[in-house]
Amino acid sequence: MTMTTVKSCTTTACAFNDGGCTALAITVGGSGAKASCDTFVALDARAALSTPSGQVGACKRLECVHNTDLLCTAGAIDVAGDTADCLSYEAS
């Protein structure tokens, strides 16, 4: 199985966003009707990989149609908004 890529991230307040997701792997979590990036860190610094090539390492949203055994099966995901919402989240 391959890991799902973070196709885009426009959450500019995140320390792992430097023209896109630079975390090696993110975790998707959140609660209620929204899924969000649990790896989101609001710091005035930039961290991790030198180029945007983040991937989804784990997904805690069991009810998402893209979740199989805690792994994301979507082709790619988009993350956006002040709270790093996973725009690819789809409840089953």
N, CA, C and O atoms as CSV, one atom per row, in Angstrom:
chain,resi,resn,atom,element,x,y,z
A,1,MET,N,N,0.837,-1.172,0.000
A,1,MET,CA,C,0.000,0.000,0.000
A,1,MET,C,C,0.887,1.242,0.000
A,1,MET,O,O,1.922,1.278,0.665
A,2,THR,N,N,0.473,2.248,-0.747
A,2,THR,CA,C,1.211,3.510,-0.766
A,2,THR,C,C,0.509,4.523,0.119
A,2,THR,O,O,-0.696,4.428,0.355
A,3,MET,N,N,1.255,5.476,0.598
A,3,MET,CA,C,0.677,6.516,1.445
A,3,MET,C,C,0.044,7.594,0.572
A,3,MET,O,O,0.536,7.911,-0.511
A,4,THR,N,N,-1.052,8.145,1.066
A,4,THR,CA,C,-1.769,9.211,0.372
A,4,THR,C,C,-1.000,10.514,0.484
A,4,THR,O,O,-0.543,10.866,1.572
A,5,THR,N,N,-0.848,11.236,-0.612
A,5,THR,CA,C,-0.140,12.515,-0.576
A,5,THR,C,C,-1.067,13.643,-0.151
A,5,THR,O,O,-2.275,13.604,-0.383
A,6,VAL,N,N,-0.469,14.647,0.476
A,6,VAL,CA,C,-1.178,15.882,0.781
A,6,VAL,C,C,-0.994,16.749,-0.465
A,6,VAL,O,O,0.039,17.396,-0.640
A,7,LYS,N,N,-2.011,16.749,-1.323
A,7,LYS,CA,C,-1.902,17.449,-2.611
A,7,LYS,C,C,-1.725,18.945,-2.412
A,7,LYS,O,O,-0.920,19.578,-3.095
A,8,SER,N,N,-2.483,19.511,-1.469
A,8,SER,CA,C,-2.333,20.939,-1.178
A,8,SER,C,C,-2.673,21.216,0.271
A,8,SER,O,O,-3.512,20.546,0.872
A,9,CYS,N,N,-2.005,22.216,0.818
A,9,CYS,CA,C,-2.315,22.707,2.160
A,9,CYS,C,C,-2.195,24.221,2.126
A,9,CYS,O,O,-1.137,24.769,1.816
A,10,THR,N,N,-3.284,24.880,2.447
A,10,THR,CA,C,-3.291,26.345,2.451
A,10,THR,C,C,-3.409,26.904,3.864
A,10,THR,O,O,-3.734,28.078,4.044
A,11,THR,N,N,-3.144,26.067,4.866
A,11,THR,CA,C,-3.180,26.500,6.257
A,11,THR,C,C,-1.851,27.162,6.586
A,11,THR,O,O,-0.941,26.511,7.100
A,12,THR,N,N,-1.737,28.438,6.295
A,12,THR,CA,C,-0.457,29.146,6.369
A,12,THR,C,C,0.084,29.314,7.782
A,12,THR,O,O,1.280,29.560,7.941
A,13,ALA,N,N,-0.743,29.191,8.809
A,13,ALA,CA,C,-0.271,29.339,10.186
A,13,ALA,C,C,0.463,28.094,10.684
A,13,ALA,O,O,1.026,28.114,11.779
A,14,CYS,N,N,0.468,27.032,9.916
A,14,CYS,CA,C,1.099,25.782,10.347
A,14,CYS,C,C,2.601,25.809,10.083
A,14,CYS,O,O,3.041,26.221,9.010
A,15,ALA,N,N,3.375,25.372,11.055
A,15,ALA,CA,C,4.831,25.331,10.928
A,15,ALA,C,C,5.286,24.329,9.874
A,15,ALA,O,O,6.422,24.404,9.407
A,16,PHE,N,N,4.417,23.391,9.491
A,16,PHE,CA,C,4.753,22.406,8.471
A,16,PHE,C,C,4.291,22.823,7.077
A,16,PHE,O,O,4.355,22.023,6.143
A,17,ASN,N,N,3.827,24.064,6.923
A,17,ASN,CA,C,3.418,24.541,5.603
A,17,ASN,C,C,4.432,25.566,5.120
A,17,ASN,O,O,4.564,26.653,5.683
A,18,ASP,N,N,5.131,25.198,4.081
A,18,ASP,CA,C,6.106,26.097,3.460
A,18,ASP,C,C,5.925,25.954,1.956
A,18,ASP,O,O,6.734,25.324,1.275
A,19,GLY,N,N,4.846,26.549,1.450
A,19,GLY,CA,C,4.483,26.375,0.048
A,19,GLY,C,C,3.792,25.049,-0.190
A,19,GLY,O,O,3.685,24.608,-1.334
A,20,GLY,N,N,3.327,24.413,0.848
A,20,GLY,CA,C,2.696,23.093,0.829
A,20,GLY,C,C,3.125,22.345,2.076
A,20,GLY,O,O,3.911,22.857,2.874
A,21,CYS,N,N,2.617,21.144,2.246
A,21,CYS,CA,C,2.907,20.368,3.454
A,21,CYS,C,C,4.321,19.799,3.428
A,21,CYS,O,O,4.678,19.041,2.526
A,22,THR,N,N,5.124,20.172,4.428
A,22,THR,CA,C,6.499,19.678,4.524
A,22,THR,C,C,6.679,18.667,5.658
A,22,THR,O,O,7.807,18.288,5.976
A,23,ALA,N,N,5.568,18.225,6.273
A,23,ALA,CA,C,5.670,17.157,7.273
A,23,ALA,C,C,5.942,15.847,6.547
A,23,ALA,O,O,5.426,15.626,5.451
A,24,LEU,N,N,6.730,14.996,7.134
A,24,LEU,CA,C,6.993,13.693,6.525
A,24,LEU,C,C,5.683,12.912,6.403
A,24,LEU,O,O,5.407,12.304,5.369
A,25,ALA,N,N,4.877,12.935,7.472
A,25,ALA,CA,C,3.578,12.271,7.475
A,25,ALA,C,C,2.675,12.986,8.468
A,25,ALA,O,O,3.119,13.380,9.546
A,26,ILE,N,N,1.405,13.152,8.104
A,26,ILE,CA,C,0.441,13.782,8.998
A,26,ILE,C,C,-0.540,12.743,9.512
A,26,ILE,O,O,-0.648,11.645,8.967
A,27,THR,N,N,-1.255,13.107,10.571
A,27,THR,CA,C,-2.357,12.307,11.083
A,27,THR,C,C,-3.625,13.118,10.902
A,27,THR,O,O,-3.678,14.292,11.269
A,28,VAL,N,N,-4.643,12.494,10.336
A,28,VAL,CA,C,-5.944,13.145,10.193
A,28,VAL,C,C,-6.805,12.711,11.365
A,28,VAL,O,O,-6.928,11.522,11.660
A,29,GLY,N,N,-7.397,13.694,12.028
A,29,GLY,CA,C,-8.256,13.429,13.173
A,29,GLY,C,C,-9.428,14.382,13.162
A,29,GLY,O,O,-10.124,14.504,12.153
A,30,GLY,N,N,-9.654,15.057,14.271
A,30,GLY,CA,C,-10.770,15.989,14.372
A,30,GLY,C,C,-11.983,15.315,14.993
A,30,GLY,O,O,-11.922,14.163,15.422
A,31,SER,N,N,-13.083,16.051,15.032
A,31,SER,CA,C,-14.306,15.501,15.615
A,31,SER,C,C,-15.522,16.114,14.944
A,31,SER,O,O,-15.429,17.129,14.254
A,32,GLY,N,N,-16.644,15.488,15.157
A,32,GLY,CA,C,-17.877,15.995,14.581
A,32,GLY,C,C,-17.892,15.867,13.068
A,32,GLY,O,O,-17.384,14.898,12.504
A,33,ALA,N,N,-18.484,16.863,12.424
A,33,ALA,CA,C,-18.665,16.829,10.973
A,33,ALA,C,C,-17.406,17.175,10.194
A,33,ALA,O,O,-17.386,17.049,8.970
A,34,LYS,N,N,-16.353,17.610,10.884
A,34,LYS,CA,C,-15.116,18.007,10.203
A,34,LYS,C,C,-13.953,17.116,10.607
A,34,LYS,O,O,-13.803,16.744,11.771
A,35,ALA,N,N,-13.143,16.786,9.626
A,35,ALA,CA,C,-11.875,16.110,9.884
A,35,ALA,C,C,-10.789,17.165,9.747
A,35,ALA,O,O,-10.925,18.100,8.959
A,36,SER,N,N,-9.732,17.022,10.496
A,36,SER,CA,C,-8.658,18.013,10.422
A,36,SER,C,C,-7.304,17.355,10.615
A,36,SER,O,O,-7.205,16.209,11.053
A,37,CYS,N,N,-6.270,18.100,10.281
A,37,CYS,CA,C,-4.902,17.624,10.410
A,37,CYS,C,C,-4.469,17.762,11.869
A,37,CYS,O,O,-4.335,18.875,12.378
A,38,ASP,N,N,-4.254,16.636,12.533
A,38,ASP,CA,C,-3.794,16.655,13.926
A,38,ASP,C,C,-2.314,17.023,14.042
A,38,ASP,O,O,-1.820,17.251,15.146
A,39,THR,N,N,-1.615,17.082,12.932
A,39,THR,CA,C,-0.204,17.439,12.932
A,39,THR,C,C,-0.020,18.951,12.899
A,39,THR,O,O,1.103,19.436,13.034
A,40,PHE,N,N,-1.093,19.698,12.723
A,40,PHE,CA,C,-1.066,21.158,12.687
A,40,PHE,C,C,-0.372,21.715,13.928
A,40,PHE,O,O,-0.737,21.379,15.055
A,41,VAL,N,N,0.626,22.564,13.715
A,41,VAL,CA,C,1.354,23.220,14.799
A,41,VAL,C,C,1.467,24.699,14.451
A,41,VAL,O,O,2.069,25.064,13.441
A,42,ALA,N,N,0.885,25.549,15.296
A,42,ALA,CA,C,0.932,26.995,15.060
A,42,ALA,C,C,2.167,27.581,15.730
A,42,ALA,O,O,2.142,27.918,16.914
A,43,LEU,N,N,3.233,27.698,14.972
A,43,LEU,CA,C,4.479,28.295,15.455
A,43,LEU,C,C,4.976,29.285,14.418
A,43,LEU,O,O,4.657,29.164,13.235
A,44,ASP,N,N,5.741,30.246,14.850
A,44,ASP,CA,C,6.325,31.202,13.923
A,44,ASP,C,C,7.680,30.671,13.449
A,44,ASP,O,O,8.718,31.309,13.618
A,45,ALA,N,N,7.628,29.493,12.858
A,45,ALA,CA,C,8.834,28.821,12.349
A,45,ALA,C,C,8.387,27.861,11.262
A,45,ALA,O,O,7.204,27.531,11.174
A,46,ARG,N,N,9.305,27.415,10.447
A,46,ARG,CA,C,9.015,26.411,9.429
A,46,ARG,C,C,9.893,25.206,9.717
A,46,ARG,O,O,11.053,25.342,10.106
A,47,ALA,N,N,9.317,24.019,9.519
A,47,ALA,CA,C,10.006,22.807,9.944
A,47,ALA,C,C,9.911,21.700,8.909
A,47,ALA,O,O,9.154,21.788,7.943
A,48,ALA,N,N,10.685,20.674,9.133
A,48,ALA,CA,C,10.646,19.384,8.439
A,48,ALA,C,C,11.269,19.409,7.059
A,48,ALA,O,O,12.309,20.036,6.856
A,49,LEU,N,N,10.639,18.730,6.104
A,49,LEU,CA,C,11.209,18.537,4.770
A,49,LEU,C,C,11.449,19.858,4.056
A,49,LEU,O,O,10.728,20.831,4.276
A,50,SER,N,N,12.452,19.889,3.210
A,50,SER,CA,C,12.785,21.133,2.507
A,50,SER,C,C,11.861,21.403,1.327
A,50,SER,O,O,11.810,22.529,0.831
A,51,THR,N,N,11.133,20.395,0.871
A,51,THR,CA,C,10.165,20.586,-0.211
A,51,THR,C,C,8.823,19.999,0.199
A,51,THR,O,O,8.775,19.024,0.949
A,52,PRO,N,N,7.739,20.582,-0.285
A,52,PRO,CA,C,6.409,20.072,0.069
A,52,PRO,C,C,6.161,18.691,-0.539
A,52,PRO,O,O,5.991,18.563,-1.751
A,53,SER,N,N,6.142,17.680,0.293
A,53,SER,CA,C,5.837,16.328,-0.171
A,53,SER,C,C,5.224,15.506,0.959
A,53,SER,O,O,5.503,14.315,1.097
A,54,GLY,N,N,4.378,16.166,1.771
A,54,GLY,CA,C,3.748,15.508,2.909
A,54,GLY,C,C,2.808,14.391,2.484
A,54,GLY,O,O,2.262,14.396,1.381
A,55,GLN,N,N,2.635,13.439,3.383
A,55,GLN,CA,C,1.758,12.304,3.152
A,55,GLN,C,C,0.905,12.061,4.381
A,55,GLN,O,O,1.204,12.566,5.463
A,56,VAL,N,N,-0.158,11.287,4.216
A,56,VAL,CA,C,-1.014,10.917,5.348
A,56,VAL,C,C,-0.477,9.617,5.923
A,56,VAL,O,O,-0.511,8.574,5.271
A,57,GLY,N,N,0.020,9.692,7.152
A,57,GLY,CA,C,0.544,8.512,7.815
A,57,GLY,C,C,-0.536,7.703,8.499
A,57,GLY,O,O,-0.463,6.475,8.544
A,58,ALA,N,N,-1.549,8.391,9.039
A,58,ALA,CA,C,-2.629,7.713,9.743
A,58,ALA,C,C,-3.896,8.559,9.669
A,58,ALA,O,O,-3.842,9.780,9.527
A,59,CYS,N,N,-5.027,7.885,9.768
A,59,CYS,CA,C,-6.318,8.578,9.817
A,59,CYS,C,C,-7.143,7.982,10.939
A,59,CYS,O,O,-7.408,6.781,10.965
A,60,LYS,N,N,-7.547,8.841,11.872
A,60,LYS,CA,C,-8.327,8.406,13.030
A,60,LYS,C,C,-9.834,8.526,12.803
A,60,LYS,O,O,-10.619,8.243,13.708
A,61,ARG,N,N,-10.245,8.944,11.600
A,61,ARG,CA,C,-11.672,9.106,11.304
A,61,ARG,C,C,-12.231,7.817,10.703
A,61,ARG,O,O,-12.302,7.666,9.483
A,62,LEU,N,N,-12.626,6.892,11.577
A,62,LEU,CA,C,-13.080,5.574,11.166
A,62,LEU,C,C,-14.280,5.607,10.231
A,62,LEU,O,O,-14.451,4.705,9.411
A,63,GLU,N,N,-15.116,6.642,10.345
A,63,GLU,CA,C,-16.324,6.724,9.523
A,63,GLU,C,C,-16.074,7.315,8.139
A,63,GLU,O,O,-17.009,7.417,7.345
A,64,CYS,N,N,-14.850,7.703,7.833
A,64,CYS,CA,C,-14.533,8.268,6.521
A,64,CYS,C,C,-14.491,7.151,5.474
A,64,CYS,O,O,-13.937,6.080,5.724
A,65,VAL,N,N,-15.077,7.403,4.309
A,65,VAL,CA,C,-15.090,6.393,3.249
A,65,VAL,C,C,-13.684,6.075,2.742
A,65,VAL,O,O,-13.471,5.032,2.123
A,66,HIS,N,N,-12.736,6.954,2.998
A,66,HIS,CA,C,-11.360,6.741,2.546
A,66,HIS,C,C,-10.488,6.042,3.593
A,66,HIS,O,O,-9.293,5.851,3.366
A,67,ASN,N,N,-11.065,5.662,4.729
A,67,ASN,CA,C,-10.299,5.049,5.813
A,67,ASN,C,C,-10.430,3.531,5.760
A,67,ASN,O,O,-11.533,2.990,5.846
A,68,THR,N,N,-9.298,2.854,5.619
A,68,THR,CA,C,-9.248,1.398,5.703
A,68,THR,C,C,-8.134,1.040,6.669
A,68,THR,O,O,-6.961,1.309,6.413
A,69,ASP,N,N,-8.516,0.428,7.786
A,69,ASP,CA,C,-7.544,0.012,8.801
A,69,ASP,C,C,-6.661,1.163,9.266
A,69,ASP,O,O,-5.456,0.989,9.447
A,70,LEU,N,N,-7.260,2.346,9.462
A,70,LEU,CA,C,-6.610,3.562,9.945
A,70,LEU,C,C,-5.665,4.199,8.927
A,70,LEU,O,O,-4.876,5.075,9.280
A,71,LEU,N,N,-5.739,3.769,7.678
A,71,LEU,CA,C,-4.939,4.354,6.607
A,71,LEU,C,C,-5.863,5.045,5.612
A,71,LEU,O,O,-6.973,4.579,5.357
A,72,CYS,N,N,-5.407,6.141,5.062
A,72,CYS,CA,C,-6.173,6.884,4.064
A,72,CYS,C,C,-5.971,6.230,2.700
A,72,CYS,O,O,-4.841,5.976,2.283
A,73,THR,N,N,-7.084,5.959,2.008
A,73,THR,CA,C,-7.019,5.333,0.695
A,73,THR,C,C,-7.365,6.299,-0.433
A,73,THR,O,O,-7.427,5.892,-1.593
A,74,ALA,N,N,-7.591,7.575,-0.110
A,74,ALA,CA,C,-7.858,8.573,-1.150
A,74,ALA,C,C,-6.611,8.729,-2.011
A,74,ALA,O,O,-5.496,8.505,-1.539
A,75,GLY,N,N,-6.792,9.108,-3.260
A,75,GLY,CA,C,-5.648,9.317,-4.144
A,75,GLY,C,C,-4.737,10.420,-3.647
A,75,GLY,O,O,-3.515,10.331,-3.770
A,76,ALA,N,N,-5.335,11.463,-3.084
A,76,ALA,CA,C,-4.619,12.609,-2.506
A,76,ALA,C,C,-5.629,13.384,-1.679
A,76,ALA,O,O,-6.835,13.246,-1.885
A,77,ILE,N,N,-5.151,14.200,-0.742
A,77,ILE,CA,C,-6.066,15.024,0.054
A,77,ILE,C,C,-5.671,16.492,-0.049
A,77,ILE,O,O,-4.544,16.835,-0.406
A,78,ASP,N,N,-6.638,17.345,0.276
A,78,ASP,CA,C,-6.421,18.784,0.349
A,78,ASP,C,C,-6.721,19.222,1.777
A,78,ASP,O,O,-7.700,18.782,2.380
A,79,VAL,N,N,-5.872,20.092,2.309
A,79,VAL,CA,C,-6.039,20.626,3.657
A,79,VAL,C,C,-6.135,22.146,3.536
A,79,VAL,O,O,-5.376,22.761,2.788
A,80,ALA,N,N,-7.070,22.749,4.275
A,80,ALA,CA,C,-7.261,24.202,4.173
A,80,ALA,C,C,-7.913,24.751,5.437
A,80,ALA,O,O,-8.391,24.007,6.294
A,81,GLY,N,N,-7.915,26.060,5.520
A,81,GLY,CA,C,-8.596,26.752,6.618
A,81,GLY,C,C,-7.730,26.956,7.833
A,81,GLY,O,O,-6.659,26.362,7.962
A,82,ASP,N,N,-8.208,27.808,8.729
A,82,ASP,CA,C,-7.465,28.137,9.948
A,82,ASP,C,C,-7.253,26.949,10.863
A,82,ASP,O,O,-6.295,26.927,11.635
A,83,THR,N,N,-8.140,25.950,10.788
A,83,THR,CA,C,-8.017,24.783,11.666
A,83,THR,C,C,-7.543,23.546,10.916
A,83,THR,O,O,-7.712,22.430,11.407
A,84,ALA,N,N,-6.953,23.722,9.741
A,84,ALA,CA,C,-6.370,22.640,8.938
A,84,ALA,C,C,-7.376,21.539,8.642
A,84,ALA,O,O,-7.134,20.371,8.945
A,85,ASP,N,N,-8.498,21.910,8.054
A,85,ASP,CA,C,-9.548,20.943,7.724
A,85,ASP,C,C,-9.127,20.044,6.568
A,85,ASP,O,O,-8.532,20.507,5.595
A,86,CYS,N,N,-9.438,18.764,6.683
A,86,CYS,CA,C,-9.212,17.825,5.584
A,86,CYS,C,C,-10.417,17.934,4.660
A,86,CYS,O,O,-11.505,17.461,4.990
A,87,LEU,N,N,-10.220,18.561,3.498
A,87,LEU,CA,C,-11.321,18.795,2.571
A,87,LEU,C,C,-11.724,17.531,1.817
A,87,LEU,O,O,-12.757,17.517,1.149
A,88,SER,N,N,-10.936,16.487,1.913
A,88,SER,CA,C,-11.236,15.224,1.239
A,88,SER,C,C,-12.060,14.294,2.102
A,88,SER,O,O,-12.488,13.239,1.633
A,89,TYR,N,N,-12.295,14.658,3.357
A,89,TYR,CA,C,-13.074,13.842,4.293
A,89,TYR,C,C,-14.487,13.644,3.776
A,89,TYR,O,O,-15.141,14.587,3.332
A,90,GLU,N,N,-14.947,12.402,3.841
A,90,GLU,CA,C,-16.292,12.052,3.404
A,90,GLU,C,C,-16.851,11.007,4.361
A,90,GLU,O,O,-16.366,9.876,4.398
A,91,ALA,N,N,-17.859,11.373,5.129
A,91,ALA,CA,C,-18.458,10.427,6.075
A,91,ALA,C,C,-19.204,9.332,5.325
A,91,ALA,O,O,-19.839,9.579,4.299
A,92,SER,N,N,-19.115,8.129,5.853
A,92,SER,CA,C,-19.819,7.003,5.211
A,92,SER,C,C,-21.240,6.905,5.698
A,92,SER,O,O,-21.980,6.020,5.268
